[in-house]
């Protein structure tokens, strides 16, 4: 998606350790017009499948997922990174290592919000190693649903997660695919 790629080049910043900082428009301060266009593109890309529910992981994927849910006219659920007091023990759980934070979270979704037979679209802001998508897909499968695909804002292709997930049969559609990032800049696929 050319609009997103331009924003990455204009407003994104490269940090040491392979981190792309896009918090000025995507995941801290958000540009709602850009997010709306991204959601419309996900709707176009996944128009051939039934989507009963959108699933993301807190917190950065929530804004995009809400707009995608609006486009598909379906509920949006986000996996919480910790069990809160107001959740029952009836939960689906998965371990998810975080590339950005350097830790592992046990993500949870109430069994009330994922159901058998549902077709679920996974949405996230970044795809690096693929760990978050593996965890989200596991939650859907625990519920007896089907992950019909994953919509990703920015995929770091050089980290291999997207290729691995595609090889395992998950349909992954990324709006911006980065082939390389280094001191000389960002190269898109």
Secondary structure, 3 states (H helix, E strand, C coil): CHHHHHHHHHHCEEECCCEEECCCCCCCCCCHHHHHHHHHHHHHHCCCCCCCEEEEECCCCHHHHHHHHHHHCCEEEEEECCCCCCCCCCEEEEEEEECCCCEEEEEEEECCCCCCCCEEEEEEEEECCCHHHHHHHHHHHHCCCEEEEEEEEEEEHHHCHHHHHHHCCCCEEEEEEEEEEECCEEEEC
